[in-house]
Amino acid sequence: MTIDLIAFRRDLHAHPETGLDLPRTADKVAAVLEAANLDVTRGVGGHGVVATLPRGSDNDAIGFRADMDALPIEEANGFGHRSTVAGKFHGCGHDGHTAMLLGAALDLAQDETLDRTIHFIFQPDEENGTGAQAMIDDGLFDRFPMRAVYGLHNWPGTALGAFLTGPGPFFAFEDNFEIRITGRGGHASMPEIGVDPLVTGAATVMELQTIVSRAIAGGDHAVVSVTEFLTDGARNILPTHVTLRGDCRGYTPAVSQRIQTRMRDICTGVAAAHGATAELSYSTSFQPLFNDPAHTNRIAKAAAETGTVDTTCGRYGTSEDFAAFLQHRPGAFVLMGNGTNGPHAMPLHNAGYDFNDDAIPHGIAFWKALSRLG
């Protein structure tokens, strides 16, 4: 069975769905796979789809994953396949990831020489970091036994046919925090009879900058960013409440724990010094992504068969929900060039970005090569 993958990709782009709620996207993917006589299971972890090509023993089975969800962004492009849904847009290329894995599944289904069972995993809600766990909680690895799992993401600004990967820590964890500071508001002309949580908040922001410089070892990478500073004050009113929110990155659970411990100490201590109180909520949205060295080597071999590969590109500060799969099975993740011009070189999550249709054959060739190596 063959389909026009460019038309399929552009249709997904024009009809984006976000989060875990992807009924149209999942139905279109499943329908194509069912028509090709793959063993398709719908509704895994919500709207996740798993298509199995049973060509070998479960002991040798592997998984290939593509994400399907879009972003809650208004698209700025004006081409014919631009988003038709207000406030939703495939600004990360998951439409292309889906099309490439779908194309690989269709090609491999017609390859009678393949002697390996492959599970093609189409995941919802990568962007919020809940889709992988939803599929895992729904028995992904019990219902579809696999010894390894692999993922791919397009990378704008990198040439078509070029792949980037590396062993060990590859993508960062993402932790989120909210600090709620309570003081005693009042008239702006009489700060001496109140407790100004805005000043406490400002001091807290400055002290948080010492976490990376003074609490994290020089050989470890970490980022602590305060991204929101909210108060209930006004022009002549000292606030009673201040809320700080932000984002932390790093590559190991130990660094995550160190950031949280130090942040809690800072919040409590700074608030006490100013006569205020503070509460910290701290959570992890994305686990660090760790590429198993042996499986990274297999990915590199597959990439070298289809293009060029750089295994010394280093680590990336972005986060990826695929990391949750790697908490349960070994595997590896790879980046693939999306082109160096126009919307294909725009940063991911930029309103002017678009997946490069010319990248589709490169992705399909990569998956097919890996099917014989993984």
Secondary structure, DSSP 8 states (H G I E B T S, - for coil): ----HHHHHHHHHHS--BTT--HHHHHHHHHHHHHTT-EEEEEETTTEEEEEE--S-GGG-EEEEEE--BBS------STT---STT-B--SSHHHHHHHHHHHHHHHHT-TT--S-EEEEEES-TTTT-HHHHHHHTTHHHHS--SEEEEEEEETTS-TTEEE--SEEEE-EEEEEEEEEE-B-EETT-GGGSB-HHHHHHHHHHHHTHIIIIIS-TTS-EEEEEEEEEES-BTTEE-SEEEEEEEEEESSHHHHHHHHHHHHHHHHHHHHHTT-EEEEEEEEEE--EEE-HHHHHHHHHHHHHHSEEES----BS---TTHHHHTTS-EEEEEEE--SSGGGGS-TT-TT----GGGHHHHHHHHHHHHTT-
